[in-house]
Amino acid sequence: MVVANGTSPTNMGLYLLSSLAAHDFGYISTGVLIERLGRTLRAMGNLDRFHSHFYNYWYSTRELFPLQPLYVSTVDSGNLAGHLLTLKWGI
C-alpha cells in the first residue's frame, strides 16, 4: 500500500465529514471524533493560505507547507466551505 504524503482542501473537508460519518455509524466514540476534528482543524489553521483561501494544489502532510505550483481555486474553496457547513450542522 502507498500512503500519499499530501492533501488538498477538498480532501481535508472530506476527512472531517468521514470522521463525522464514522461517529454517526458507531465506529468511533464522541471523544475520538472530537480529538480528530480538533487535531485536523488546528493543523488546518497553521497552513499557509492566500487571502484566507487554502491553496488548491497539495499540502505536505509531513511538513505542513503547500507544494508547487501555488494557486487558489474557487471550486476547491467552495468544496471545503460546503464540507465545513455540513460538518457544522452534523455535529
N, C-alpha and C positions, 0 to 999 in steps of 0.2 A: 504494500500500500504506500502511496506517495501522499504526503501531507503538504498542502500548499502553505507557503510562508508569507502569504499576502491576503489582504481582504479589501473589499470595496464598501462604500456607503450602503449600497443595496444589500450586500451580504451581511453587514453589521445589523441592519434592521431586521433582516430575516432571521438572524441568530436570536435576537431579542424575542421575536414572535415565536420561534420554535421552542424557546425556553418556556414561554407562557403556555404554549400548547402542551408541552411535556408535563407541566404542572396541572393543567386542566384535565389531562387524561390520567393523572395519578402516578406518573413515572418519577416525578421529583417532588419533594416536600416544599412547603411555602418558604422555609428557611433557605433551602438550596436555591429556589427561584430568586429570592431577594439578594442572595450572595452573588449569583450570576449576573443579575441585572445591574447591581451596584458596581461590580467589578468592570463590566463592559462599559457602562455609561461613564465611569471615571476615566477609563482608558480613552474613550472617545473624546472626552473633554480635554485630554492632553495632546490630541493630534493637531498637526498644523492644518490651517484652513485658509481659504481666500475669501475675505469679507464674510466670514461666518459659514461659508459653504465648504463642505468636505471636498477634497479633490476626487475626481471621478475615477482615476486610474486605481492602482493598488497601493495599499499601505503595507509596509513591512510589519508583520505581526511580532517580530523579534525586537526590532529597534524602534518601532512606532513612528516611522517617518514615511512621507509619501514617496513613491517611486516615480521615476521619469517615464513619460513626459507628464508635466503638471498641467491639468486643465479641469475645469468645472463643467458639469453637465446638469441642465435643468431636469432631465429625466431622472438621473441618479438622485439629485436633491429631492425631487418630488417623491420618488420611491421611499426614501428614508423618512420624509415628512409623513407620508401615509402610514408607514410602519409604526412611527412613534405615536401618531394619533390612535391607531388601532391598539397599541400597547396600553396607552393611557386609559382607554375605555375598557380594555380587557382585564385590567388589574382590579 
